[in-house]
């Protein structure tokens, strides 16, 4: 075999094996078949495992993927208790598993992503992270305030925690989702009438490059 053809064959074979190395499995389950408590899920470099209602699985996937979709933006007539597993033979960034899991669910459940351009919401749009972010806000730890501390947690986790508190976040570069963040968000921040502005100020101090944008509302339906 010609050397160039052989190299081309190896590249094609490698691409095929990589494509086959990811397994995406989902199924509707009964309550007594659940392995994880509702709302609890596991993620690591080899995959993710979620169990909850289909709408909550979708909502958590979107949040972890840096997309500003909250509970009220997902409307499903068929909303079963649900298990999703995405696993790989090779370690991958968590954003890779989330993206593939979302695509499979949208396809298999014939879900529609609709954009309402006449309705706008405030969203924190993240465009980058500063190199020196690990050195910021460390002096604010131990203040005695009841708080959520993100000490070397992923940006993906931060997005999920914020949507749980009613603050929507959009990350433009999905490769940033696995980056580590150090941030101290006291519960007091979310008691303000406009907590999103307080959150942005803290995020900027922590080395997150972001701003508040008015974006169209995206809805998911079956």
Backbone as CSV, one residue per row, in Angstrom:
resi,resn,N_x,N_y,N_z,CA_x,CA_y,CA_z,C_x,C_y,C_z
1,UNK,0.851,-1.200,0.000,0.000,0.000,0.000,0.880,1.241,0.000
2,UNK,0.526,2.224,-0.836,1.248,3.477,-0.882,1.285,4.109,0.514
3,UNK,2.446,4.708,0.864,2.614,5.261,2.212,1.567,6.327,2.527
4,UNK,1.278,7.211,1.564,0.296,8.271,1.780,-1.095,7.686,1.986
5,UNK,-1.425,6.649,1.190,-2.727,6.003,1.340,-2.839,5.316,2.701
6,UNK,-1.739,4.714,3.139,-1.742,4.032,4.430,-1.967,5.020,5.571
7,UNK,-1.307,6.178,5.502,-1.474,7.203,6.536,-2.911,7.712,6.539
8,UNK,-3.459,7.911,5.330,-4.849,8.363,5.217,-5.804,7.340,5.831
9,UNK,-5.523,6.052,5.557,-6.343,4.971,6.126,-6.301,4.991,7.657
10,UNK,-5.096,5.172,8.218,-4.953,5.207,9.670,-5.718,6.385,10.278
11,UNK,-5.673,7.530,9.610,-6.385,8.701,10.103,-7.892,8.475,10.090
12,UNK,-8.378,7.873,9.004,-9.805,7.574,8.915,-10.228,6.553,9.959
13,UNK,-9.386,5.541,10.166,-9.681,4.515,11.162,-9.712,5.126,12.559
14,UNK,-8.760,6.019,12.843,-8.720,6.677,14.149,-9.969,7.509,14.385
15,UNK,-10.403,8.233,13.343,-11.610,9.052,13.467,-12.830,8.178,13.731
16,UNK,-12.893,7.018,13.035,-14.020,6.104,13.223,-14.051,5.555,14.640
17,UNK,-12.881,5.136,15.145,-12.818,4.567,16.487,-13.161,5.609,17.537
18,UNK,-12.705,6.846,17.326,-13.034,7.914,18.269,-14.526,8.174,18.287
19,UNK,-15.140,8.127,17.105,-16.587,8.366,17.018,-17.353,7.262,17.730
20,UNK,-16.797,6.017,17.654,-17.475,4.884,18.266,-17.177,4.755,19.763
21,UNK,-16.230,5.567,20.272,-15.806,5.411,21.659,-16.758,6.067,22.641
22,UNK,-17.752,6.810,22.149,-18.718,7.447,23.026,-20.044,6.709,22.952
23,UNK,-20.613,6.441,24.116,-21.899,5.754,24.196,-22.894,6.678,24.884
24,UNK,-24.038,6.912,24.239,-25.092,7.738,24.804,-26.317,6.851,24.993
25,UNK,-26.733,6.664,26.232,-27.878,5.810,26.529,-28.870,6.568,27.392
26,UNK,-30.152,6.496,27.024,-31.182,7.111,27.867,-32.402,6.208,27.903
27,UNK,-33.135,6.291,28.998,-34.328,5.478,29.144,-35.258,6.098,30.180
28,UNK,-36.550,5.838,29.997,-37.534,6.244,30.985,-37.556,5.176,32.072
29,UNK,-37.618,5.609,33.322,-37.537,4.671,34.435,-38.679,4.902,35.424
30,UNK,-38.954,3.883,36.218,-39.923,4.002,37.312,-39.195,4.531,38.547
31,UNK,-39.926,5.137,39.479,-39.276,5.684,40.686,-38.409,4.682,41.435
32,UNK,-38.847,3.408,41.481,-38.066,2.417,42.227,-36.828,1.942,41.464
33,UNK,-36.669,2.408,40.220,-35.487,2.050,39.439,-34.390,3.106,39.537
34,UNK,-34.693,4.216,40.187,-33.718,5.300,40.283,-32.527,4.875,41.132
35,UNK,-31.342,5.219,40.667,-30.107,4.923,41.388,-29.641,6.149,42.169
36,UNK,-29.817,7.328,41.584,-29.406,8.577,42.217,-30.622,9.310,42.783
37,UNK,-30.455,10.052,43.870,-31.550,10.917,44.343,-31.873,11.963,43.283
38,UNK,-33.136,12.372,43.197,-33.510,13.371,42.203,-32.705,14.644,42.422
39,UNK,-32.245,15.205,41.319,-31.470,16.430,41.402,-29.983,16.206,41.615
40,UNK,-29.598,14.960,41.888,-28.179,14.634,42.073,-27.677,13.948,40.812
41,UNK,-26.526,14.367,40.334,-25.969,13.706,39.156,-24.457,13.686,39.270
42,UNK,-23.827,12.854,38.466,-22.370,12.728,38.516,-21.778,13.086,37.160
43,UNK,-20.674,13.804,37.209,-19.939,14.148,35.992,-18.449,14.001,36.270
44,UNK,-17.726,13.515,35.284,-16.266,13.455,35.374,-15.702,13.374,33.964
45,UNK,-14.398,13.185,33.851,-13.748,13.213,32.541,-14.104,12.023,31.668
46,UNK,-14.778,11.003,32.264,-15.159,9.826,31.483,-16.637,9.815,31.125
47,UNK,-17.421,10.796,31.615,-18.824,10.829,31.230,-19.710,11.527,32.236
48,UNK,-21.015,11.342,32.069,-21.983,11.914,32.997,-23.154,10.954,33.180
49,UNK,-23.832,11.090,34.323,-24.983,10.251,34.659,-25.994,11.153,35.354
50,UNK,-27.199,11.267,34.775,-28.257,12.096,35.335,-29.541,11.297,35.459
51,UNK,-30.276,11.535,36.542,-31.602,10.943,36.714,-32.527,12.002,37.313
52,UNK,-33.611,12.287,36.629,-34.591,13.263,37.091,-35.706,13.268,36.060
53,UNK,-36.663,14.171,36.202,-37.655,14.311,35.136,-36.923,14.768,33.874
54,UNK,-37.474,14.445,32.721,-36.839,14.815,31.455,-36.597,16.319,31.381
55,UNK,-37.569,17.118,31.839,-37.414,18.570,31.770,-36.254,19.044,32.640
56,UNK,-36.074,18.423,33.828,-34.980,18.826,34.699,-33.626,18.365,34.165
57,UNK,-33.597,17.193,33.536,-32.357,16.741,32.907,-31.947,17.726,31.820
58,UNK,-32.918,18.141,31.003,-32.635,19.117,29.954,-32.156,20.440,30.545
59,UNK,-32.873,20.900,31.557,-32.530,22.187,32.179,-31.115,22.161,32.736
60,UNK,-30.745,21.058,33.425,-29.405,20.956,33.994,-28.340,20.854,32.910
61,UNK,-28.636,20.124,31.842,-27.684,20.018,30.735,-27.430,21.381,30.102
62,UNK,-28.510,22.120,29.841,-28.347,23.455,29.254,-27.537,24.360,30.176
63,UNK,-27.843,24.317,31.474,-27.117,25.169,32.429,-25.636,24.811,32.456
64,UNK,-25.324,23.518,32.548,-23.930,23.077,32.566,-23.210,23.410,31.262
65,UNK,-23.981,23.561,30.199,-23.405,23.883,28.887,-23.309,25.399,28.665
66,UNK,-23.612,26.156,29.714,-23.493,27.603,29.599,-24.559,28.232,28.737
67,UNK,-25.785,27.679,28.816,-26.911,28.245,28.072,-27.981,28.692,29.067
68,UNK,-28.518,29.907,28.911,-29.401,30.514,29.925,-30.854,30.060,29.845
69,UNK,-31.086,28.779,30.115,-32.449,28.243,30.039,-32.873,27.775,31.427
70,UNK,-33.919,28.371,31.958,-34.410,28.020,33.292,-35.665,27.163,33.177
71,UNK,-36.220,26.765,34.330,-37.353,25.841,34.361,-38.529,26.318,33.511
72,UNK,-38.837,27.625,33.606,-40.027,28.139,32.924,-39.865,28.234,31.412
73,UNK,-38.676,27.935,30.905,-38.453,27.974,29.459,-38.568,26.590,28.825
74,UNK,-38.841,25.571,29.635,-39.001,24.204,29.125,-40.423,23.741,29.392
75,UNK,-41.147,23.417,28.344,-42.543,22.996,28.459,-42.735,21.682,27.703
76,UNK,-42.976,20.596,28.460,-43.108,19.276,27.854,-44.437,18.633,28.242
77,UNK,-45.152,18.105,27.246,-46.374,17.337,27.531,-45.998,15.974,28.088
78,UNK,-44.926,15.398,27.554,-44.440,14.097,28.008,-43.178,14.337,28.819
79,UNK,-43.275,14.164,30.137,-42.157,14.513,31.015,-41.891,13.375,32.011
80,UNK,-41.360,12.260,31.527,-41.183,11.078,32.390,-39.962,11.202,33.299
81,UNK,-39.924,10.340,34.320,-38.700,10.168,35.091,-37.699,9.515,34.143
82,UNK,-36.460,9.939,34.233,-35.576,9.713,33.106,-34.149,9.469,33.569
83,UNK,-33.436,8.615,32.843,-32.012,8.377,33.110,-31.217,8.636,31.839
84,UNK,-30.134,9.370,31.987,-29.238,9.630,30.854,-27.819,9.278,31.259
85,UNK,-27.143,8.518,30.397,-25.727,8.222,30.604,-24.963,8.502,29.318
86,UNK,-23.877,9.231,29.462,-22.957,9.457,28.339,-21.575,9.069,28.840
87,UNK,-20.968,8.075,28.211,-19.658,7.599,28.663,-18.721,7.475,27.464
88,UNK,-17.429,7.482,27.769,-16.424,7.413,26.721,-15.274,6.533,27.172
89,UNK,-14.578,5.968,26.211,-13.397,5.176,26.529,-12.187,6.062,26.802
90,UNK,-12.260,7.297,26.353,-11.152,8.226,26.543,-11.648,9.458,27.283
91,UNK,-10.844,10.015,28.205,-11.256,11.223,28.928,-11.510,12.375,27.967
92,UNK,-12.591,13.109,28.219,-12.948,14.255,27.383,-13.426,15.398,28.273
93,UNK,-13.369,16.630,27.767,-13.951,17.747,28.525,-15.442,17.503,28.749
94,UNK,-15.958,17.903,29.913,-17.357,17.646,30.234,-18.289,18.274,29.218
95,UNK,-17.886,19.401,28.615,-18.734,20.058,27.617,-19.025,19.133,26.444
96,UNK,-18.093,18.216,26.159,-18.268,17.276,25.049,-19.431,16.320,25.325
97,UNK,-19.496,15.800,26.547,-20.573,14.884,26.921,-21.920,15.607,26.960
98,UNK,-21.908,16.818,27.505,-23.148,17.587,27.609,-23.702,17.887,26.225
99,UNK,-22.848,18.336,25.325,-23.285,18.665,23.970,-23.905,17.456,23.277
100,UNK,-23.245,16.307,23.367,-23.748,15.114,22.693,-25.025,14.597,23.351
101,UNK,-25.109,14.692,24.682,-26.327,14.286,25.374,-27.510,15.144,24.980
102,UNK,-27.309,16.454,24.906,-28.371,17.370,24.492,-28.844,17.074,23.075
103,UNK,-27.899,16.915,22.165,-28.264,16.655,20.772,-29.089,15.368,20.647
104,UNK,-28.709,14.332,21.394,-29.426,13.059,21.311,-30.854,13.214,21.842
105,UNK,-31.016,13.916,22.966,-32.353,14.078,23.541,-33.242,14.927,22.637
106,UNK,-32.710,15.993,22.081,-33.492,16.841,21.173,-33.950,16.035,19.961
107,UNK,-33.075,15.169,19.480,-33.385,14.357,18.299,-34.383,13.243,18.625
108,UNK,-34.114,12.479,19.684,-34.926,11.295,19.967,-36.316,11.636,20.499
109,UNK,-36.458,12.791,21.156,-37.759,13.194,21.689,-38.436,14.260,20.830
110,UNK,-37.873,14.510,19.658,-38.442,15.467,18.698,-38.729,16.816,19.378
111,UNK,-37.747,17.307,20.105,-37.899,18.566,20.832,-37.505,19.745,19.949
112,UNK,-38.188,20.850,20.147,-37.937,22.055,19.350,-37.309,23.137,20.211
113,UNK,-36.297,23.806,19.670,-35.698,24.975,20.298,-36.254,26.213,19.590
114,UNK,-37.077,26.961,20.292,-37.730,28.126,19.704,-37.181,29.405,20.324
115,UNK,-36.930,30.426,19.499,-36.420,31.693,19.985,-37.515,32.748,19.902
116,UNK,-37.830,33.366,21.025,-38.819,34.439,21.063,-38.088,35.775,21.031
117,UNK,-37.937,36.315,19.843,-37.135,37.523,19.677,-37.822,38.773,20.215
118,UNK,-39.124,38.695,20.455,-39.839,39.860,20.974,-39.815,39.912,22.506
119,UNK,-39.217,38.906,23.140,-39.095,38.886,24.600,-37.611,38.814,24.952
120,UNK,-37.131,39.766,25.749,-35.718,39.827,26.096,-35.529,39.634,27.602
121,UNK,-34.440,38.981,27.972,-34.108,38.762,29.378,-32.649,39.159,29.626
122,UNK,-32.352,39.528,30.877,-30.977,39.866,31.254,-30.169,38.591,31.434
123,UNK,-29.028,38.533,30.763,-28.156,37.359,30.808,-26.717,37.822,31.012
124,UNK,-25.982,37.110,31.871,-24.541,37.357,31.985,-23.853,36.596,30.858
125,UNK,-23.213,37.320,29.960,-22.515,36.696,28.830,-21.021,36.676,29.142
126,UNK,-20.451,35.478,29.206,-19.029,35.302,29.511,-18.258,35.100,28.208
127,UNK,-17.242,35.940,28.015,-16.450,35.871,26.781,-15.023,35.390,27.013
128,UNK,-14.586,35.341,28.276,-13.225,34.885,28.533,-12.905,34.851,30.014
129,UNK,-11.697,34.375,30.339,-11.210,34.302,31.721,-9.803,34.870,31.755
130,UNK,-9.523,35.658,32.784,-8.191,36.219,32.936,-7.227,35.162,33.458
131,UNK,-5.974,35.258,33.055,-4.966,34.278,33.466,-4.764,34.269,34.978
132,UNK,-4.845,35.453,35.603,-4.523,35.558,37.024,-5.732,35.362,37.928
133,UNK,-6.794,34.728,37.445,-8.033,34.631,38.212,-7.880,33.852,39.524
134,UNK,-6.914,32.935,39.601,-6.758,32.130,40.816,-6.274,32.954,42.000
135,UNK,-5.678,34.108,41.721,-5.139,34.930,42.797,-6.152,35.934,43.319
136,UNK,-7.329,35.976,42.722,-8.309,36.994,43.085,-9.342,36.461,44.075
137,UNK,-9.811,37.339,44.935,-10.872,37.076,45.914,-10.491,36.090,47.008
138,UNK,-9.247,35.616,47.055,-8.879,34.685,48.116,-8.939,35.369,49.482
139,UNK,-8.700,36.677,49.510,-8.720,37.394,50.780,-10.134,37.571,51.317
140,UNK,-11.164,37.240,50.509,-12.544,37.381,50.956,-13.073,36.114,51.620
141,UNK,-12.331,35.021,51.559,-12.779,33.791,52.203,-12.631,33.944,53.716
142,UNK,-13.462,33.251,54.454,-13.408,33.341,55.898,-14.011,34.607,56.463
143,UNK,-14.934,35.252,55.711,-15.548,36.490,56.178,-16.631,36.218,57.214
144,UNK,-17.045,34.957,57.365,-18.101,34.634,58.309,-19.473,34.685,57.685
145,UNK,-19.576,35.154,56.419,-20.869,35.201,55.753,-21.259,33.804,55.287
146,UNK,-22.552,33.474,55.397,-23.035,32.234,54.804,-22.927,32.388,53.298
147,UNK,-22.227,31.483,52.654,-21.948,31.721,51.241,-21.747,30.421,50.479
148,UNK,-21.778,30.567,49.166,-21.404,29.488,48.266,-20.012,29.807,47.756
149,UNK,-19.038,28.979,48.085,-17.660,29.245,47.689,-17.288,28.323,46.538
150,UNK,-16.853,28.911,45.444,-16.399,28.131,44.300,-14.873,28.125,44.338
151,UNK,-14.319,27.135,45.014,-12.878,27.035,45.155,-12.373,25.988,44.162
152,UNK,-11.869,26.484,43.041,-11.398,25.620,41.960,-12.497,24.703,41.437
153,UNK,-13.721,25.215,41.383,-14.807,24.493,40.729,-14.830,24.910,39.260
154,UNK,-15.472,24.106,38.433,-15.497,24.431,37.011,-16.483,25.551,36.723
155,UNK,-16.239,26.273,35.635,-17.167,27.305,35.199,-18.523,26.679,34.893
156,UNK,-18.531,25.456,34.404,-19.769,24.735,34.127,-20.614,24.612,35.394
157,UNK,-19.971,24.257,36.512,-20.675,24.138,37.793,-21.218,25.483,38.243
158,UNK,-20.444,26.533,38.044,-20.889,27.874,38.421,-22.156,28.256,37.666
159,UNK,-22.207,27.942,36.379,-23.395,28.250,35.569,-24.636,27.565,36.141
160,UNK,-24.480,26.313,36.549,-25.608,25.575,37.123,-26.039,26.175,38.455
161,UNK,-25.076,26.498,39.322,-25.404,27.077,40.621,-26.137,28.406,40.464
162,UNK,-25.731,29.189,39.481,-26.355,30.498,39.292,-27.773,30.379,38.744
163,UNK,-28.012,29.439,37.836,-29.378,29.270,37.326,-30.284,28.803,38.458
164,UNK,-29.727,28.050,39.421,-30.502,27.637,40.591,-30.918,28.829,41.445
165,UNK,-30.180,29.934,41.345,-30.487,31.135,42.098,-31.160,32.197,41.228
166,UNK,-31.581,31.814,40.025,-32.323,32.727,39.170,-31.487,33.649,38.323
167,UNK,-30.184,33.396,38.241,-29.292,34.223,37.422,-28.863,33.425,36.200
168,UNK,-29.203,33.927,35.015,-28.905,33.210,33.774,-27.521,33.579,33.249
169,UNK,-26.814,32.559,32.745,-25.455,32.756,32.247,-25.320,32.104,30.875
170,UNK,-24.621,32.793,29.985,-24.307,32.224,28.670,-22.798,32.290,28.459
171,UNK,-22.183,31.156,28.152,-20.746,31.091,27.891,-20.563,30.912,26.385
172,UNK,-19.923,31.881,25.758,-19.796,31.836,24.301,-18.817,30.754,23.845
173,UNK,-17.677,30.653,24.498,-16.671,29.649,24.140,-16.837,28.444,25.064
174,UNK,-17.396,27.365,24.543,-17.696,26.200,25.376,-16.438,25.531,25.943
175,UNK,-15.280,25.802,25.355,-14.044,25.235,25.881,-13.696,25.824,27.237
176,UNK,-14.305,26.966,27.580,-14.062,27.585,28.882,-14.780,26.856,30.016
177,UNK,-15.773,26.038,29.693,-16.631,25.440,30.723,-15.876,24.556,31.710
178,UNK,-14.770,23.975,31.276,-14.008,23.096,32.155,-12.954,23.842,32.960
179,UNK,-12.809,25.154,32.701,-11.810,25.950,33.416,-12.212,26.124,34.876
180,UNK,-11.218,26.280,35.747,-11.468,26.387,37.183,-11.717,27.838,37.595
181,UNK,-12.591,27.984,38.595,-12.976,29.308,39.092,-12.818,29.341,40.608
182,UNK,-12.327,30.465,41.132,-12.355,30.689,42.578,-13.217,31.918,42.822
183,UNK,-14.307,31.738,43.563,-15.250,32.838,43.743,-16.035,32.625,45.032
184,UNK,-16.352,33.725,45.711,-17.132,33.670,46.933,-18.409,34.470,46.725
185,UNK,-19.544,33.779,46.621,-20.834,34.445,46.437,-21.650,34.285,47.707
186,UNK,-21.785,35.350,48.488,-22.572,35.262,49.716,-24.054,35.230,49.371
187,UNK,-24.842,34.616,50.242,-26.286,34.555,50.031,-26.887,35.960,49.972
188,UNK,-26.218,36.919,50.611,-26.699,38.294,50.620,-26.779,38.874,49.206
189,UNK,-25.878,38.411,48.330,-25.856,38.909,46.948,-27.203,38.695,46.268
190,UNK,-27.846,37.562,46.559,-29.079,37.205,45.861,-30.317,37.817,46.513
191,UNK,-30.118,38.578,47.584,-31.244,39.250,48.231,-31.514,40.630,47.629
192,UNK,-30.601,41.123,46.799,-30.791,42.422,46.164,-31.866,42.338,45.090
193,UNK,-32.484,43.480,44.789,-33.509,43.500,43.740,-32.917,43.186,42.376
194,UNK,-31.649,43.509,42.160,-30.963,43.191,40.896,-29.686,42.413,41.197
195,UNK,-29.817,41.151,41.632,-28.624,40.375,42.000,-27.670,40.161,40.835
196,UNK,-28.177,40.191,39.598,-27.319,39.927,38.442,-26.188,40.940,38.355
197,UNK,-26.459,42.195,38.722,-25.420,43.223,38.687,-24.364,42.972,39.754
198,UNK,-24.800,42.525,40.942,-23.853,42.196,42.003,-22.996,40.994,41.608
199,UNK,-23.645,40.001,40.990,-22.915,38.801,40.564,-21.867,39.158,39.522
200,UNK,-22.225,40.024,38.575,-21.273,40.436,37.539,-20.061,41.127,38.159
201,UNK,-20.295,41.997,39.131,-19.193,42.704,39.781,-18.238,41.719,40.455
202,UNK,-18.799,40.702,41.143,-17.964,39.705,41.810,-17.231,38.845,40.788
203,UNK,-17.912,38.480,39.718,-17.287,37.658,38.684,-16.123,38.393,38.034
204,UNK,-16.303,39.671,37.769,-15.217,40.458,37.169,-14.032,40.533,38.118
205,UNK,-14.318,40.715,39.417,-13.242,40.752,40.412,-12.501,39.423,40.487
206,UNK,-13.206,38.337,40.128,-12.609,37.000,40.177,-11.918,36.621,38.870
207,UNK,-11.857,37.563,37.934,-11.141,37.293,36.693,-11.981,36.750,35.561
208,UNK,-13.308,36.870,35.687,-14.199,36.444,34.606,-14.516,37.655,33.723
209,UNK,-14.294,37.528,32.450,-14.589,38.607,31.505,-16.039,38.448,31.064
210,UNK,-16.901,39.365,31.498,-18.327,39.196,31.253,-19.046,40.536,31.248
211,UNK,-20.289,40.514,30.790,-21.138,41.703,30.789,-22.594,41.252,30.749
212,UNK,-23.503,42.161,31.084,-24.929,41.861,31.046,-25.478,42.231,29.671
213,UNK,-26.169,41.305,29.039,-26.776,41.535,27.727,-28.268,41.230,27.807
214,UNK,-29.025,41.895,26.970,-30.453,41.587,26.827,-30.582,40.641,25.638
215,UNK,-30.935,39.384,25.912,-31.000,38.362,24.867,-32.408,37.826,24.705
216,UNK,-32.747,37.336,23.504,-34.057,36.723,23.287,-34.261,35.502,24.172
217,UNK,-35.508,35.221,24.498,-35.853,34.053,25.318,-35.887,32.811,24.435
218,UNK,-35.170,31.780,24.835,-35.187,30.506,24.108,-36.065,29.527,24.873
219,UNK,-36.963,28.838,24.160,-37.852,27.879,24.798,-37.712,26.501,24.163
220,UNK,-37.925,25.487,24.991,-37.828,24.085,24.542,-39.200,23.442,24.724
221,UNK,-39.708,22.796,23.687,-41.010,22.147,23.787,-41.024,20.873,22.944
222,UNK,-42.040,19.995,23.239,-42.173,18.763,22.463,-43.385,18.851,21.543
